[in-house]
Amino acid sequence: MSTSTRRSFLGFVSASAAGLLPGRAEAAPAATDSEPACILTPQAEEGPFYSDPKLVRSDIAEGKPGVPLTLRLRVIEAGPCTAIRGARVDIWHCDAKGLYSAFPGQSDAHNIDATGKTFLRGTQIADEAGWVSFNTIYPGWYDGRTTHIHFKVFLDDRTVLTGQTFLPDALNEFIYTNVPDYVGRARQRMVINANDHVIERSDPQHRAFCAVKEERDRYVASLTLGVDRRAEATIGRAGPPPGLGGGPPPGPPPAGTGGAMFGRPIKDRLAALVPGLKRAR
């Protein structure tokens, strides 16, 4: 992918994101739109793939191929908007082909055992301004879910937020159809942001969607997490994954089933991928 193509495309997807990523964390705004700046970040299910490898590190890719991505999360107190220093933040996500570390039954065929692996997992402790930063790769996808990155926030050994963050779907599609590390999948990605069951249930207002900026050698995604110090997360792990532990069983769902795991059908994929796009019928 050429530099000019990537730059023009990202400008189309997320032209307003630059203001979220100042040179110094202390200058970062808590929000960029007219919504209340210090609202609670929505909880979402932990999913079946949480594991704590006890690795406090900012570089979590472990050499996995993919588009470089830096994820920056800021932990603040919902309400007073104060930064929470010392919060522990864990993140985890799948690789370019949809595989999670630490679990068996990975890949589209559910035949890869990643038990004992720790790629794309890590912990950071929030700085004075509440920021943590992880250097990773752009996540891939797997059947039944849109592109996402999981996170957990801990205060004083209590889990105060379990959630997932999401990325612009037009950018997801562009990467998955153009970057060699992500192409060559057996099936088309059927679940996107517009029909993902977790977004529809937990985040219909898209408050956990990252802003994305393109830098010279990577994308940078940024999100502010508003938490309640007194809370203890009540949304935990989802039930056991079907099949061998990696997600839905191999193969597309039977015709007419429309199971929630696969999302409702999308009639106009392009309009669903690009916000605000209106197309003549």
N, C-alpha and C positions, 0 to 999 in steps of 0.2 A: 504494500500500500504506500503510495507516494505521500510525501509530507504535505504537499499542497492539497491532495484529496482529503487527507485526514483533517487538516485545518479547516477547510471549507465545510466539511460535513459536521464537525463538532460545533462550529459556529452556528450552523443551522439547528442543531439539537439543543445546545445549552449556552446561548450567547450571554446570559446574565449571570453565569456562575462565578466569574472572575472576582467579584467583590467578596466572596466568602473566604478567599485564601490569601490573606495578607502576609507580608514578610515576617511579622512578629505575631505570635499567638495572642498577646495581650490586646492587640488592636482589633481582634476578630469580633464582628457583630454576632449576637445570638440568633438573629433571623434576618431575612432580607425582604419580607413582603408585609402586607398589611395584617396578617394574622397575629394574634397575641404572641409575643416573643418567647414566653416562658411557660408554655403549656406542656403537659405530660406527653412523652413519646408513647405511642400505643404499644401495648404488649402484643406479642405473637408467640405462637407455639415454639418450643425449643427444637422440635423435630427429633428424629431418631438417631442423630449422628453427633451428639455432644460428647466430648472427651476432654479431660484436662491433662495434657501432657506435662504440666508444671514447667513450662518454658516461658520465662519472662524475656521476650525478645521483640524487636520491631521488624526484623527481616524474617518472614515466615515462608517464603516460596520454596526454599530448599532445592533450587535449581529446576523447578517445574517449568516447562515451556509455556509461554503465553505472553500477552501484552502486559507490560509493566503497569502496575497500578499502586498508588499510595492512597490508603484510606485514612482520613483524619476525622476523629470523633471528639466532640467536646461535651463533657458531662457538666450539667448545670442543675441547680435546684429549681424545679418548676415553681412558679410564683414569684419569688424574689429575684430570680435570674442570676444568682451568685454562682460562680464557678466552684466545683467540688474538687478540691485538691486531694490526691491520694486515693481516689476511686480506682478499683481494679476493673479493667475491661478485658474480657476474653472475646476473640472472634474466631470463626472457623467457616470455611466454604469449600466447595468442590473445585477440582482442577479444570483445565480447558476441555476435557472430555467427559466431565460430570462425575469424577471419582472423588470420594471422600477418603481421607486417611483414617486409620485406626479401626476400620470395620471390614468384614468380609462381604461378599456378594455385590461388589462394585462393577461398573461398566454397563453398557446397554444390554449385554448378555448375562450380567450378574455372575461373571466367572472369574473376577479378580479379587484376591484376598489382600487387603491393605492393612491387615492387623499388624500392630507394632509400628506402623509408619506415623509420622507426625507432620507431614507437609500441610501447609496452609492452615495452621493452628498457632495461636500464640496469645500471650498476655502482656499488657502494658499497664503502667500506673500513671494516672493523670497528673500533669504538672500543675504549677501554680494557677494557671489559667483554665485548668480543666481539660486540657487537650491530651489525647494519645494519638500515635501515628503508627501505621503498619505498612511496610513495603511488601507487596505481594504481586499476584498476577490477576488480570481480569477474570472473574469466575466464568465457568462454562454453565451448562444446563444439564438437567436430566429429566426423564419423563415424569410428567405430573406436576412440575413446578416451573415457575418463571425464574429468571436470574435473581439470585439473592445472596446476601452475606449475613450470617447469624452473629449475634452479639449477646453478651451477658454483662451486666454491671453489678459489682459487689461493693457494699459498704459495711465495714466492720463484720466481715464474714457472712453478711446477709445478702441474698440475691434481691436487688431492688428493681431490676428491669431485665426481662428476657425478651428479645425482639429480633427482627430481621430488617435489613435495609435493602433497598431496591435501586436499580440503575435505569437510565433512560432506554426505553425499548427499541427506539430507532437505532441507537448506538449499539445495543446488544445485537440486533439483526445484522448490522453492517459488519461487525467483527466476526460473527459466526458464519457469514457467507463469503468473507474475503481473506481472513487471516488463516494461513495453513494449519496452525496448531489447533484450530477449532473446527475445521471443515471435515467432511468425509464421514459424517454420522449416518447410521443406517436409516433413520427416519427424520422427518421434518419436526422441528420444535412446534408442538401443538399448543402448549400453555404459555401465554405471554402475560405481561402486566394486566392487560385488559380482562383476562378471564382466570387469573390465578385465585384459587379459593382462599388462600391466606390473606391476600390483599382485600378481597371482597368482604371477608369476615372481620379482619382486625384493623385494616387501615384504608377504609374507603376514601378518606380525605387526603391520602398520600403524604402524610406527615413524616413518614420514615423513608422518603425518597431522597437519595443523595443529590447534591449539586455536583456537576462534573466540569472540570477545567482541563484543557490540554496544555501540557508543558512540553518542552523540547524532546524529552526522552520518555515520557509516561503520561498517563492520565492521573488526575488527582480528584478523588471523590471526598466530599465533606458533608458532615451531618452533625447537628446539635441534638444531644439527648437530654430531654428534661425529665428528671427523676424526682420521686418523693422520698426523702430520707427515712421517713417513718414506715414506708411500705416494705412488704416482702412479696416478691413476685408470686402470683397465683397461677400463672399460665406456665405449665411445665412441659415435659416431653410429650410428644404425640405418641399414639399407640404404636405397637410393633409394626415395622414396615412389612408390606406383603412380600411374598417371594422369599428370596434368600437374604434379605436384610438391606438391600440397596435402594428400595423404592418399589414402584408398581411392577408387576410381572412383565416379562418380555412380550413384545408385540403390542399393536394398537388395541384399544378397547373394542369389544364387539360392537358391531353396527347398532346404533340406536340406544346404547346404554347410557352415554353421556354422564358417566360417573363423575362425582365431585372431584376426585383426584386428578382427572384429566381436564377439568374446566368445561364451561359451556362452549358450544361451537362459535367460531368467529366467522361472520359472513364476509366482511371486508377487511382482510388482514392488514393491508397498507394503511387504511384509515385508523385501525386499532393501534398500529405501531407508532404513528406520527400524530401527536396531539394537535387537535384543531384542524386537521386536514379535512376538507370538504371535497367530495368527488361527485361529478355529474353521474346520474344513474342512467 
